[in-house]
Amino acid sequence: MSKIARQQSTHLPPDTRRTNFNEVVCGYTETEALTESGRCLQCKDPLCTSGCPVRINIKGFINFVSKKDYKGAYKTITEANLFPSICGRVCPQDRQCEAACILGKKHEPVSIGLLERFVGDMAQQNGWQETRPIVPINRTAAIIGSGPAGLACAYDLAKAGVSVVVFEALHLPGGVLTYGIPEFRLPKERVFKEIENLTRLGVTIETNRVIGRIHTIEDLMGRLSFDVVFIGTGAGYPKNLGIKGDALNGVMSANEFLTRVNLMRGFDFPRYGTPVGMGKNVAVIGCGNTAIDSARTALRLGPENVYIVYRRTLEESPARKEEIRHAIEEGVQFICLTESKEIISDNEGWAKGMNCVQKDETGSSEFLLNVDTVIYALGTMANPIIARTTPELTIDKAGYIETNKENMITSIQGVFAGGDITRSGGAFTTVIHAMSTGRRAAKGMLEYLEAVIAANGRPPKFRG
Ligand SMILES: Cc1cc2nc3c(=O)[nH]c(=O)nc-3n(C[C@H](O)[C@H](O)[C@H](O)COP(=O)(O)OP(=O)(O)OC[C@H]3O[C@@H](n4cnc5c(N)ncnc54)[C@H](O)[C@@H]3O)c2cc1C
């Protein structure tokens, strides 16, 4: 067993990071990465890989790192995961690969996430990329949505020679990677560099294009002659609690709040004319990744108190453990086993307090929390726009698109879907799950193109 302690990356001190949006975790230096790679036991039967949703050859890439063959490490990772710089930062390793690491039984597991990030960042720094020449195959694909599912699908299709256009509703690509996960956890520069690799492969990204408004899927496959379509529109539709006071001023959804801060630079007023009004006391309801991101973002905008109000215990939170630790260090206050019952209004229709009930084994008690801003981070729902404009698409009761799980084909010939809009991650929606379904769909689309088109010459006309 390894006697070397797990290498910790340097972190910005909590007092400093509360005041800015700089990245909190600094990442490994080369020396730290080499020491950490030396902790890997190179197991004969590595359980870490089975803990990874896309089955990265983890011991293989770590072995390359230990030999300072970083390019070899990058190649090994990208056989399974196209965005190591992103996933090394945001994957819930504590529930996946690192949870399965044998070393973790008696010591601390190998820090697989930080090693992956180290390799991904090095690749970006050196401009490493897929080098195989692409042979065009005279086929076209439209991808709807530029989140991790759409980007992963676009990547694999482009490498196979398909001409790909990505249609994105917002003015910047990346989906939640860009508008949801804050800068201090995932710098946008990292996301855009990964996306640049994609455009260098020839993929076109058209922003400000809401499919369902400017074109329907029928248009894409008919008038615009795309051979195949992938739907990766995510599940960004906000949920509220349905309690009294939901519609007061000062009450907003986490998606709205994070989008205004991340995408519209709401923290940088007056340079950007899109300020986010923050009260003195902020309550975030929920305790997943979105809630923790919202609370830590709110904290950086200067209120006196930021609370997370959660109906379960902290141990039950689905958020990355590291983010919970960071939030506590930074001063976010957790009020657990507590439900919000009503948001109270002042005379002018602004939130001024929240009635709560705390329950534990000894009973329940009611109290008023003094807050003037309430952010709902209760999970999201499927965005209905595509399904509404494409009645041939089979959706489940909650509006998510149904697919064949093997190749992600929908009820419409030539139309595939993946990521959060298909509930690909089950209870835990993650970047890596979204990417894995995007890739599975790309494989399905290529097989479809080969089989159906070989039989018919061209794909059949749009048919539900
Ligand atoms: C705040 C937050 C923090 C998170 N933190 C983590 C984390 O730390 N680790 C982790 O693994 N996962 C995390 N997740 C979950 C993860 O980000 C998602 O599971 C993942 O992004 C889903 O990918 P996707 O491609 O399916 O959808 P999305 O990332 O939602 O992308 C969908 C894209 O489609 C676009 N779109 C929607 N409708 C249309 C339309 N009609 N026409 C054109 N474009 C359209 C949207 O604008 C968006 O850009 C987090 C989620 C949130 C909200």
The ligand as an SDF file (V2000), in Angstrom:
LIG
                    3D

 53 58  0  0  0  0  0  0  0  0999 V2000
  -25.6400   24.9170  -11.8120 C   0  0  0  0  0  0  0  0  0  0  0  0
  -25.3510   23.5120  -12.2180 C   0  0  0  0  0  0  0  0  0  0  0  0
  -24.2080   22.9050  -11.7300 C   0  0  0  0  0  0  0  0  0  0  0  0
  -23.9060   21.6090  -12.1190 C   0  0  0  0  0  0  0  0  0  0  0  0
  -22.7580   21.0400  -11.6590 N   0  0  0  0  0  0  0  0  0  0  0  0
  -22.3790   19.8290  -12.1150 C   0  0  0  0  0  0  0  0  0  0  0  0
  -21.1430   19.2550  -11.7170 C   0  0  0  0  0  0  0  0  0  0  0  0
  -20.4140   19.8150  -10.9220 O   0  0  0  0  0  0  0  0  0  0  0  0
  -20.7970   18.0650  -12.2380 N   0  0  0  0  0  0  0  0  0  0  0  0
  -21.5790   17.4140  -13.1410 C   0  0  0  0  0  0  0  0  0  0  0  0
  -21.1860   16.3620  -13.6280 O   0  0  0  0  0  0  0  0  0  0  0  0
  -22.7880   17.9050  -13.5170 N   0  0  0  0  0  0  0  0  0  0  0  0
  -23.2060   19.0980  -13.0250 C   0  0  0  0  0  0  0  0  0  0  0  0
  -24.4130   19.6190  -13.4020 N   0  0  0  0  0  0  0  0  0  0  0  0
  -25.2580   18.8450  -14.3310 C   0  0  0  0  0  0  0  0  0  0  0  0
  -24.7410   18.9360  -15.7730 C   0  0  0  0  0  0  0  0  0  0  0  0
  -24.2740   20.2230  -16.0380 O   0  0  0  0  0  0  0  0  0  0  0  0
  -25.8320   18.5300  -16.7570 C   0  0  0  0  0  0  0  0  0  0  0  0
  -26.2270   17.2150  -16.4380 O   0  0  0  0  0  0  0  0  0  0  0  0
  -25.3280   18.5900  -18.2080 C   0  0  0  0  0  0  0  0  0  0  0  0
  -24.8770   19.8840  -18.5350 O   0  0  0  0  0  0  0  0  0  0  0  0
  -26.4090   18.1680  -19.1870 C   0  0  0  0  0  0  0  0  0  0  0  0
  -25.9130   18.3090  -20.4720 O   0  0  0  0  0  0  0  0  0  0  0  0
  -26.8850   18.4780  -21.7390 P   0  0  0  0  0  0  0  0  0  0  0  0
  -25.9930   18.5950  -22.9100 O   0  0  0  0  0  0  0  0  0  0  0  0
  -27.9050   17.4030  -21.7220 O   0  0  0  0  0  0  0  0  0  0  0  0
  -27.6750   19.8380  -21.4780 O   0  0  0  0  0  0  0  0  0  0  0  0
  -27.2720   21.3370  -21.1670 P   0  0  0  0  0  0  0  0  0  0  0  0
  -25.9180   21.4480  -20.5840 O   0  0  0  0  0  0  0  0  0  0  0  0
  -28.4120   21.8690  -20.4050 O   0  0  0  0  0  0  0  0  0  0  0  0
  -27.2360   22.0120  -22.6030 O   0  0  0  0  0  0  0  0  0  0  0  0
  -28.3910   22.1180  -23.3880 C   0  0  0  0  0  0  0  0  0  0  0  0
  -28.2010   23.2500  -24.3910 C   0  0  0  0  0  0  0  0  0  0  0  0
  -29.3010   23.2300  -25.3110 O   0  0  0  0  0  0  0  0  0  0  0  0
  -29.7070   24.5710  -25.5560 C   0  0  0  0  0  0  0  0  0  0  0  0
  -31.1120   24.5300  -26.0020 N   0  0  0  0  0  0  0  0  0  0  0  0
  -32.2100   24.2500  -25.2670 C   0  0  0  0  0  0  0  0  0  0  0  0
  -33.2970   24.3050  -26.0350 N   0  0  0  0  0  0  0  0  0  0  0  0
  -32.8860   24.6220  -27.2800 C   0  0  0  0  0  0  0  0  0  0  0  0
  -33.5540   24.8350  -28.5100 C   0  0  0  0  0  0  0  0  0  0  0  0
  -34.8820   24.7130  -28.6160 N   0  0  0  0  0  0  0  0  0  0  0  0
  -32.8170   25.1660  -29.6050 N   0  0  0  0  0  0  0  0  0  0  0  0
  -31.4570   25.2860  -29.5260 C   0  0  0  0  0  0  0  0  0  0  0  0
  -30.7930   25.1010  -28.3760 N   0  0  0  0  0  0  0  0  0  0  0  0
  -31.4930   24.7630  -27.2740 C   0  0  0  0  0  0  0  0  0  0  0  0
  -29.5210   25.2530  -24.2110 C   0  0  0  0  0  0  0  0  0  0  0  0
  -29.4450   26.6700  -24.3630 O   0  0  0  0  0  0  0  0  0  0  0  0
  -28.2130   24.6390  -23.7510 C   0  0  0  0  0  0  0  0  0  0  0  0
  -27.1100   25.3750  -24.2070 O   0  0  0  0  0  0  0  0  0  0  0  0
  -24.7790   20.9010  -12.9990 C   0  0  0  0  0  0  0  0  0  0  0  0
  -25.9470   21.5120  -13.4660 C   0  0  0  0  0  0  0  0  0  0  0  0
  -26.2360   22.8050  -13.0810 C   0  0  0  0  0  0  0  0  0  0  0  0
  -27.4950   23.4530  -13.6080 C   0  0  0  0  0  0  0  0  0  0  0  0
  1  2  1  0
  2  3  1  0
  2 52  2  0
  3  4  2  0
  4  5  1  0
  4 50  1  0
  5  6  2  0
  6  7  1  0
  6 13  1  0
  7  8  2  0
  7  9  1  0
  9 10  1  0
 10 11  2  0
 10 12  1  0
 12 13  2  0
 13 14  1  0
 14 15  1  0
 14 50  1  0
 15 16  1  0
 16 17  1  0
 16 18  1  0
 18 19  1  0
 18 20  1  0
 20 21  1  0
 20 22  1  0
 22 23  1  0
 23 24  1  0
 24 25  2  0
 24 26  1  0
 24 27  1  0
 27 28  1  0
 28 29  2  0
 28 30  1  0
 28 31  1  0
 31 32  1  0
 32 33  1  0
 33 34  1  0
 33 48  1  0
 34 35  1  0
 35 36  1  0
 35 46  1  0
 36 37  1  0
 36 45  1  0
 37 38  2  0
 38 39  1  0
 39 40  1  0
 39 45  2  0
 40 41  1  0
 40 42  2  0
 42 43  1  0
 43 44  2  0
 44 45  1  0
 46 47  1  0
 46 48  1  0
 48 49  1  0
 50 51  2  0
 51 52  1  0
 52 53  1  0
M  END
$$$$
